[in-house]
Amino acid sequence: MTTHAHTPALVSSWLLPGYDTVARLGGAVPMYWRLLAQAGIGPRDRVLEIGCGTGNVLLRAKEAVPTATVRGVDPDPEAISTARRKAAEAGVELELHVGVAEDLPLDDGSVDRVPSSLMLHHVAADARAAALREAHRVLAPGGSLHLVDLDHDPRTGGRMHGVTRVLSLLARLDPAHRRSRRGGHGDHGGHGHGHGHGHDAPPVPELLAAAGFIDAAVVGPGSTRMGPVTYYRAER
């Protein structure tokens, strides 16, 4: 179990609502819906979001497919607490766990769909392969992984455009980033902006294939009012 340094209540109470506000105003909500549409969740599917934060994707998954079993894992107990409160207010049932991507608290083959939004760049470069292997482990045969993450254009040497810097602010407000800054999930390998991406890191489809996935591919680019993102998918 990862340990977490104490965060003053005043800081926590500002950052968590701040993340949801920036996500909404910055155009992340359509990104969440596109990710879920890509995942193609069925009425009996078991869904796990890795790095669920305050539950924005999970709540929409449950709204779209009420009969699906929806779970989330995040290393920040404050984010999980907020997600539980939001689920209670919405009157929906979510199964939420405090845990890290590299050591998921689920059994082998226990889920059918794994969506994940703006999570992968938070994982340290030397831990990313382990995190994707864990996603592969918990997926049942025939299941699939669906990622959307910040777009670092290799044509610019990995540097972010001005609008993408604002998208990075959303990621910084993400509870996962706050937790990693406190040392709870490892550092980010010295890559720019405190994230695990570096322009010398292997492409995401290569990482997915190395983790055991098949048909790992870029689905396509996406845009928000804050900048570009990229969607990926892979099959178990």
N, C-alpha and C positions, 0 to 999 in steps of 0.2 A: 504494500500500500504506500502510495506516495505521501510524503509529509508536506504540509503547507505552512508557511509563515503566517502569522496573524496579520490580517488586513483590517485597519480601523473601519468601524461601521459606517462612518461618514463617507469615506472613499468608496467602499463597496456599494452603498446605496446610490451614489452618483453614477458610478461606472456602469452598473448593470442596466438601469433604465436608459443610460446614454447610448449603450450599444444598440438596444432595440430602436431607439429614436433615429440614430444615424442609419441603421439598416433600412428603416422604412423610408426616410427622406432621400436616401441615396439610391433607391431603386433596387434594393436587394430582394424585395418580395417577389417580383417576377422571376428572379433568378432561382428562388426557392421552388416556385411552382414548376419552372422548366426542369429542374433537377428531378422533381417527383414524377413529372410526366415521362421523362426519360427512363426512370426506374420501372415504370409500368407495374405498380403494386397491385396484386390481386386480392380478392376478398378474404382469402384464407392465408395470405402471406404473413410471414414473421419478418418484421423490419427492425433493423438496428442502425441508428445513426451514430457514427464515431465522431466525437467532438461536438456533442449536441448543444453545448452552450445553454442558453436560456430557453431552448425548446421551440424555436421558430419553425424549423423544418418539421419536427415531430408533430406539432399541433396541426399543421397543414396536412400532413400525411393522414392523421386520424380524421380530419374533416373530410378529406377526399375519399377515404376508404374506412368507414367506421368499424368494420368487422375485422380489419387487420390487427395483428398483435404488434404494438409499436414500442420499441425500447430505445433508450439512449444512454450513452456513456460519455462522461466528461471528467477531467481530473479536478475541476474546481468545485468544491462542495457548495460554494455560494451560488454558482450558476445552476447547479442541480436543484438547490432549494428554490430558486426563482422559477425554474421550469416546473417544479411540483406545484408551486402556488398558481402559476398561470394555467396549468392543467386543471386544478381544482376549480378555478374561476370559470373555466370553459366547460366544466362538467364532463371531462373526458379522462380515460384511464391510460396513463403512461407508466411503463416500467423503467425507472431511472436508476443508474448506478454511478458511483464515483469510481473512476478507474482511468487508466492510460491506454493509449492505442496499442502500445507494445505488449500489453498483458491484459487482454480483454476478459472480464469476469463472466464468460459464457462458455457453454459446452461446444465441442466440435459439431459442425453441421447443424447448428441450432437456429439459423436464420436463412431467409430466402433472398432478401434484398438488403444491401448496405449502401445507403446514400451518405454523402459527407460533403459539407459546404464550408469552404475556406478553412479547412483543417490541415491539409498536408503540409503547407508551408510553415506551420508552427512546429512541426516535428524536426528535431535535429537531424542533420544529414546522415549521421551514422546510425540513427535509429529508424529511419524511414523504411528501410527494407524489412525490419522486424515488425513494424506496424502493419505493413501490407501483407506480410505472411500471416499475421493474426487475423486480418480481415478474411484472407483465404481460408484459414482454419475454421472459423465460425460459420462460414457459408456452407449450405448444403449443396451437393452436386446439382448442377443446373441453376444455381443461384448466380446473382450478379452484383458487382460493385459499381457505384456511380459517384464520380467526383466532380466538383467544380472548385476551381482554385484561381488565385491571382494569375494573370497573364504577364509573364516576364518575357518580353519579345527578345529573342536571341539576336535580332538584327541591331539592337541597341546595346548589345553587350550585357544584357540583364538589367540595364538601368530602367527605372520607371518614368513614364511620362507624367506631366503635372497632374492630370486627372487621376492617374493611378496612385499617386501619392495620397490622394483623398481616400481611395479605396483601401490603401494601407492603414489609414486612420481607423477605418471600420475594423480591420483586423486587430489593431492595437487595443481597441476598446473591447474586443472579444475576450471573454473571461479566460479562454485558453492562453491568450498572449499574456494577460496579467499574471496568470499562474506561472508561466514559463519564466517571466521576468523575476519572479520570486525564487526561481531555482527548482520548481516542483517537477519539471518535465525535462530537465537537462537544458543546456544552453543551445544556441542555434548555430554553433559552429563558426561564428564570426561572419556569417553572411549578412549582407546589407539589410538595414531596417529591422534588425533583430529577428529575422525569419530564417527558416531552414533552407530556403531556396538560394542557390548560387548559380551563376551562369555556367559553371563548370559541372553542375550536378547532372546525372543521367536524365534523359527525358522520362517523363512519367510513364509512358507505355513500356519503356524498357524496364523500369522498376517493377511494374505490374507483372510483366512476363517473368522476371527473375523470381518473383514471389510465388509463382506457380499458376498464375491466371492464364487463360487462353483468350484469343481474340481481343487482346488489349489494344485500345485505339483511342485516338482523339475523336470525339463526336463532332466537335466544332467550336468556333469562338462564340462568345456572348458579350453583351455590353450592359453596363449599368450607367446611371447618371454619374457615377464616380470613376468609371474606367472599365477596361476590358478584363474578361475572365475567360477561362477555357474549360470545357466539359470533356470528361473522359469516361470510358466504360470498360469493363472487363468481365469475362465469364469464368465461373468456377468449373 
